[in-house]
Amino acid sequence: MHGFLTAFRGLAAPLVFVATTCFLSVVQAQMPQPPEVAARSYLLLDITANQILAAKDIDSPVEPASLTKLMTEYLVFDALKSKKIDLKQTFSVSERAWKMPGSRMFIDPKMKVPVEDLIKGMIVQSGNDATMALAEGVGGTAENFVKLMNEQAKALGMTSTSYKNPEGLTEPGHTTTARDLSILSTRLMQDFPDYMGFSAIKKYRYPGTPAANDTNRNTLLFRDPTVDGLKTGYTNAAGYCMIATAKRDFPNLGAAGAPGSRRLMAIVLGAASDSDRANESQKLLNWGYTAFEAVKLFDAGQAVASPSVWKGKSSTVKLGRPQAIVIAIPAGSSAKVQTQVARPDPLVAPFVKGQAVGTLKVTTDGGQPVADIPLMALEAVEEAGILGRAWDSIRLWIK
């Protein structure tokens, strides 16, 4: 690992007021060093805490191979969610889809295949033919679908990604990075939870296709019962790649101190073999779960702070997050941290529910940053009437 990295960024507004709350006494701990990982680049993300625990060359351009299909999944799932298509709807198989090289579902132009089966063929079998059929069915043409892929990448903040095709075969300029893949994978799980079960399917084949072509390339699904996704990829240029997600239960992460789930994601790019990508991914996941522990600071919807508000119908605004606030810290460090709430001052109404208002800064007592977590208004604060605003204007002037 190269120090703690956080996925959160600061707010645009100047944070000029700092209120400090020390929840626990603090013991400075040595940050764990990750194991040696045999890959061109890798990234281990604690999704629950939104913290990168380990990373190597995560901004270096790489060929994504069939990890490209995650963006195709995103657009297909979006079309399903918005009711533009449905799972039982059938798509034709074009000559172009039928003749796709590489991994295949083994569908042909005589077939009209349900969307649900094409999704399984794309994810479980990594079928380039299934992927092309979905791209043409959703986008009209493969070329238009690729345009949609690049537009979606930009919208998600994947600043170092360029797609040239929907399936991931080697093509000049078809590149991404480990960081961008982490953004895509996280958003895929966050935005379409109802469809993520496809990634955990171990065996599938379409009727009439070869029985031997029925096994998910993600071998960790067969090894580790906590692994439930996400995708593998391989080309000569890309090497063997894998994005592995796992969910394990830990005490005190649920509501009111009950057990809760902690999700990690390992991205391994450019491994030397199928077994290497699986072994290195498993190594990272196991290390992340044992070298770091998760600590819940606040429950979902719990107020982290309730600062005063000027010119509002309410005199305060509750700041927090709709999700539980969880951090990952080195195991054995006594789970002791310091927090600071940084926010603009003064706070002047109105505020809408969900508006970013400040930041929860989490550090160890040596000043080692752990996370900067944006805080939101948990409830709306409407602007006061004319007299209320005038009175607060006078008070602010005197202040």
N, C-alpha and C positions, 0 to 999 in steps of 0.2 A: 504494500500500500504506500502511497505517496502522500500521507497525511489525510485528515478528514476533508472530504469535499462535500459540499451541500448542493442540492438541486434548487434550493430557493435563492432568489435574488432580492436585493433591496428595493424599496419603493422609490418612485420618482420624486415624491414630495420630500423636502428636507425634514429630517427627524431631529428636532431640536430639543425635545424634552425626553428625559430618561428617568423612568421610575424603576427602582431595583427591588426585586423580591427574591430572597434566598430561601428556597424550599427545603434544602438539605445541606448539612455541612459537607465540605468538599475534600476529596482526597485526589491529588494529582496522580494520574496513572500513565504509564508508558503506553503509547498507541501500539496496538498489535501490528506486526508485520505479516503480510500475506505469504502463503506458500509460493514456491516457484511454479509458474504456470507455463507449460509448453505450448505457446500460441503467439501469433504475431501481435495481437492486441486482445485485451480482455477488460471486463468491467463487472463488478459485483455491486448490485444496488439493493439496499434495504427499502423495499417499496413502502412498507408500513411507516417507516420513519422518513422516507424520501431523502435518504442519504447514500452517497456513494462510499462504500467501505473499502474498495480496492480498485485500482485502475492501472492500465498500461496502454499508452498510445491511443487513447480513446478518441482523439481528433484526427488521427491519420486516415486518409482515404483508403477504403478497401472495396473490393467487389462483394456484394451481398449474397450472390448466388440465390438459392431458393428462399433466403430470408426476405427477399423481395416480395414474396407472396404475403407477408404480413400486411403490406400496404394494400395489396389486392383484397385481402380479407377485410381490411378497414372499410374500403369503399363498398364492398358487397354487403357487409353488416350494416353499413349506414343506409344502403338502399332497402334492406329488409326492415330496419327500424322505422324508416320514413314511409313504409308501405308502397314503395315504388315497385318492389317485387315481393314474392312470398316463397317460402320453402318448397311448396308443392308445385309451383310453376315449373314448366319444362323449357329448356333451352335447346335449340338445334346445335348440332356439332358441325362446324364448317370444315372444309377441306384443310384450311390452315391449322385449325385446332387438331384435327386428326393426324396431321403429318408433323406435329411438334416433336423435336428430338428430346433425348434425355428421359428423365423419370416420367412415367405415364400411368394413367388410369385405364387405358386401353378402351376408349370409346371411339365410335366411328360415325360417319355421316348418316348411317341408316337409323341412328338412335335419336330420340328426344329425351333428354336426361333431366330429372328434377333438380332444381337448384340445391336442395339439401344433399343430394348425392354428389353433385359437382363440388360442393364445399368439402365434403368428406374426402373426395378424390384429391382435391388440392392440398388439404392439410395432412391427412393420414398417409397417402401415397405420394405426396408432393408432385402430383401429376401436372406436367406442363400442358397437356391437352385439356384437362379440366380447367386449369387456370385461364387458358386462352378462351375457352367456351364461356366462362364467367365474364371475362373482360369484354368480349364482344356482346354478350347479352345485356350487360349493365351499361356499357359505354357506347354501344352501337358499332364501333370499330375498335380494334386494338389501339390504333393511333390516338383516337379520342380518349380512350381509357387512360393511356399513358399521360396525356395532358392533365386529366383529372388527378392522377397520382402525384404529379409534380405540384399541382395547385394545393393538394391536401398536405403534402410535405411542408410546403411554405407556411400554410395556415397553422400547422402544428409546431412550427419553430425549428424544423429540421434544416438548418441553414447550410449543411454540407452534403446534401443528398441530391442526386440527379438520377431520375429513372429514364430508361430507354425502352423497357419492355415490362410486361406484367408478371413474367415468370422467373426471371433472374439469370437467363443464359448470358454468357459473356458477350459484351458489346461495348465498344469504345464510349467512355463517358458515363457508363452505368456504375455509379459509385455511391457510397455512404460512409458513415463512421460508426464506431461503437456507441458514441454518445447519442447520435441521431437514432440509432436502433433502440436505445433505451427509452427515448422519448416516445417513439412509435409504439413500442410494446406496452409501455405503461398506459398510454392513452387508449390503446386497443382494449386492454382489460378494464379500464375505468369506464369507457364510453359504451361498451357492449358486453356487460357481464352475462347477459342471457345467452350469448352465443359462444362463450369461452369453453364450454364443455366439449366442443369439437376437437380442441387441441389435446384432450386427454384420452381420446379414443385409441385403443391399442391395435385393434384389428378391424379392417373394413375392405370389402371389394364389391364392385358393382356386379349384379347378376350377369353371367355370361363372359366375364373377364377372368384372366388366369388366377387360379386359387393361390398360387405362390406369391402373388403380388398384393398381399393383404396386411402387411405389417408396418406399423408406424416406424419411421426411421429414428425416432427419439427413443433410444434404448433405455434411458433413465426411467421412462414410464414403467418398464418391466422390472427395474431394480429397486427403485425408491418409491414407496407408496405415498410419499408427500409431494412428489413431482407431478404436476398436472399440465405441463406445457413446455415449450411453446412452439418451437419450429427448429428444423435443421436445414442445412444447405451444403452443397458441394459443387464446385467446378474445379478444373485443373488450376485456373488462375486464382480462385478464392481460397482453395484448400477446404478443409473440413470445418464447418461452422455450426454453432448451436446457441440457441437462446433457451435456457432451462429455467422454469419457474417452479418454486416449491412453497408450500404453505404448511407450517407446523404450529401446534398450539403451545402457548406459554402462559404461565400464571400471571394474573393481575393486568392483562391487556384488554379484557372485556369490560363491560359496564359494571360499575360498583365493585371493581376488584376481581370480577370473575375471570376465568381463563379466556384468552382470546387468541386469534390467529396472527402470526407474523409471517409476511411473505417476502421472500428474497428472489432475486433474478440474477442469474449468471449468464454473461455474454462472452463466448469464446470464439475468436475468429482466426482462421488460418492455422488450425491444428494439422498434424501430419497424417492422421488416420481417423476412421470412424470411432475406434476405441479410445483414441487420445482425446477427441473432443468430448466424449462422454465422461471419461475419467477426470479430465481437468475441470469440467463443469461441476461434477460431483464434489471434487476437492474444494472448489471455491464455496459451494453452498454449505458444506459441512463446516468449513473454517468460519464462515460468516455467522453461522448459528452458535458456534462454540466460543469464538474469540470476542464476540460482542453480545451484550444483552440489551433487551428492549425495556425502556422505562416509560410508562405513561405519565405525563405531567398533568394533563387535563382531559376530562371526559368530553365526548362530542357535545357541542353546544354549551359547554361550561364557560362562564366568564373568566377570562384571564385577568382582566382589569375593567374597572367601570369609571373612567375619567369624567371630569366635568365637561359639560357642553354649554356653549354660549348661544344665545338667540334661538333656542329650541323650545318646543313644548315640553320636552323632558330635560331635566337638569344634568343627566348623565347618559352615557352610551356604553352598553356592554360590548366588550371586545373579546373575540375568541375565534373558534373555527367550527364549522359544522361536523368535522370529523374529530376523533380523539387526537390529541397532540402527543405523539410518541417520538422518543429519540433513541438512537442506538449509541451505547457507550461501551468502552472496554470491559469485558467480564472481569470480575474481581476488583473493580475500582470502587467498591462500596456504593455504587449507584448514586453518587452525590454530585450534584450539579448546581450551577448558579444561573439565574435567568434575569433578564432585563427587558422591560417593555419600553420600546422606543417609539415615539409618536410625535406628530406635529403639535405645537402649542401656540396659540389657543386652538381648540376644536370648535368650529362654528357650524351650526346646523344650516341646511338639512343634511341628513345621512340616510342612504337607502340600505336596506338589509342586504348584506353581502358585500358592501363597499369596503375596499381595502383602506384601513385607517392607521395601522402601525405594524410593528415587527416585534416578535418575541425572539430575543437574542439569547441563545443557550451556549454557555461556556463552562470549562472546568475552572478551578480556582487559580490555575496558572495562566488564565486568559486564553487557553486553547479553545478555538471556536469549534462548536459541535454542529450548530444549525442556526440559520436565520429563518424564522417561520412567519410569514405574513399573517397578520390578524385582521379580522373582518368585523364589521358591525353586525352583531347577532340580531338586532332589531332595528327597525326604522326610527329615526328621530325627525319629526316634521319641524318646519320652521315655525317659530312663535309668531303671534300677531304683531301688529304695528307697535303697540305700547311695549310689549315684551322685548322686541328687537331694539327699540329706542333706549330702553332702560339698560340693556346689556351693552349697547354701544357706549353709553356714558361710563359704565363700570369698567369696560375695557380701556377706555381713554384714560381713566384715573389710574388703572393698573399699569 
